[in-house]
Structure formats: structure tokens, C-alpha cells
Amino acid sequence: MLTYRKADIGDVKELARLRSIFLVEIDACDEDEREAFETANLEYFEAALRDDSFVAWLAVDDEKIVGTSGLSFSISPPSYRCLDGRCAYIMNIYTLPEYRKRGIGKELFWRIADEAKERGYKKITLNATDMGKPLYLQYGFEDDPGEMVYYG
């Protein structure tokens, strides 16, 4: 039976494993980089779950985690559209391939977006895959291709 719950500290290994699988799947890293990437994420999830700077909702079939989501929190200088500077960043919405097309990703997205709103975040950002983009646009996200990133 499929259920949904918030992740806790006991889920960090699975969160890191599934994030690395997801990023290999979308070609953000290759299999050779996956192990180091998974270790770095394990450390991040453990620390961020403890200090509440990250929240995840999970889809669970019996005891198997079959879908994940993530929400991290940050504060930047205020902007005219976000006067308090608080930003929630949605990431890691991923469903195992054999569980796709059942609405799991959509349900995880709604839960994580509601989590941000319940915490009072007005600015919510994400990076969308082609598969997820229609859902986010339907929710009210704006497609803002003008963002640039530097990794020094």
C-alpha cells in the first residue's frame, strides 16, 4: 500500500542514494561520479535534516521508498518581489521508473509546495525537467530562463 510521510534522520542513506540515481538518469553526473556525489549528499541530508534547513516528503510502498522530494531553505537580500528574502528551493522530485505514471511525483510536489507555504515562504524556486515543467506551470511557477550560474 502506498503511503506518504516526511523523511527523518533514518532516511538519509536512501535520500542520498535516490538523489544520485536521479542525477545519473538526467545526465547531471555519470556513474563514475555517483559514489562521491552520494557520499557528499549523505553528509548534507544528515546535517540539513537535523537543523531543519531541509525537508523531504517520501512515497513509500510497504517499506520501500519509491519516490522522493526535497525542500531547502535560504535567505538572500530582499527583492521587490520577495521583501523578506526567504526562499524555498524544491529539488529531488523523483519516482522510481516502475512507479511512474501513478501521480506519485505530483502528490509529492503538492506536499512539498504546501510545506513551503505553511512555513510562510512566498518565493519558491526549482529547476524543472521537461517531464515536470507542465505541472509547475499549472501550479503558477514562471519559466525564468534568465538565470546564470557560476561554479568556480
N, C-alpha and C positions, 0 to 999 in steps of 0.2 A: 504494500500500500504506500502510495506516495504522500509524503508529508513535507512541511516546510518549517524550518527553525533557524534561529540565529546561531552563528558559529560561536564556539567558545575556544578556550585555550587548547583543549584536547583535539581540535580540528586543524591545527596549524600545519601538520605534515601533509594532510590531504589538500588543504588550500594551496600550499606551495607546489605540490605535485600537479594538481589540475591546472594551475596557472601556467606552469611550464609546458604542459601538453597543449593548452590553448595557444600559447605563443608560438610553438613549433607549427601548429596547424595553420596559423595565419601568416606564417613565414616571418615572424618578428625575430626569431632566433633559430638556429639549426640544432640538430640533435647533439652535436659536439659541445655546444654551449649550454645545453639544457641542465646538466648536473650542477654546474657552478651557479647558474641562474636560479635553480630550485633551492640551493643552499642559501643564497642571498635572500630569497623571498621567505624562506622559513624563519630567518632571523627577523625580517621586517614584520611578518604577521604576528610573531610571538610578542615583540615589543609593542606594536601598534594595537593589538587586542588588549593588552594589559593597560595601556594608558588611554584607551578609548579614542584614539585618533583614527581608528579603522573599525568598521562594522561589516559583517558579511551575513547574508542570508543564504541558506542551503536548501536544495531539494534532495530529499532522502527517500530511497526506495528500500524498505526494510531498514537495514543498517548501512547501506551503500550510498555514499554521496554521489548523486548523478548530475547535479547542477550547482553552480556557484554564482555568487555576485559579490561585489565589494564596493565599499564607500569610504573614501578617506577625506579628512577634514583639514583645511588650512585657512590661514588668514593672510591677506595681502592688503596693501594700502587701499582705502576706499576708492571706488569709481562712481561716476554719476549714476550707473545702473545698479550698483551694489554698495550702498553707503556704509555698511558695517565691515566690508572687506572679507566677510566669511564666505568660503567656497567649499562645496562638497563635490568631490570628483568620483563619478561612478566608473568602476572598472570591473574586469573579470566576470562579466556575464557570460557564462559558458555552460553548455549542456553536453553531456557525452553523446556522441553520434547516434547510438542506438536508442536514445531517449528523445531525440529531436522531433519536431512537428507535433508536440503534445501540449504546447502552451507553457512549458516549464520556464523558458527564458523570459517570456512575457510576465509570468507571475513573479519571478524573481526581480525583474525590473520594477514592477509596481511596488513591491515590498521595499526595495532599496530606495526608490524615489520617495515613497511615503516616509521612510525613516529620516531622510534629509529634511523634509518639510516639517515633520514632528519636532525635529531639533532646531527649527527656526532658520534653516538655511534658505536664502532667497536665490542665490546663484548656485546652479548645479551644472557641472560640465561633464563631458565624456568624449571619448573617441569612438566613432561608430564603424563597425564593419558594414559592408554592403547589405548583409542579411539583417542587421539590426536597425539600420537607418530609418526605414519606414515607420517602425514602432516609435522611435524617438521623435520624429517629426509629428506624428499623430499626438503624442503627449504634449507637444508645444515647444520642443527644442528647436533652435535655429541652427541652420547649417552655416558655420562661420569658417570658411576655408582660409581666412587671412592669418591664422596663427602660424608663427615660425618658432622653431626650436633649435637651440644650440646645445650640443653635448661636447664640452671642452675636454 
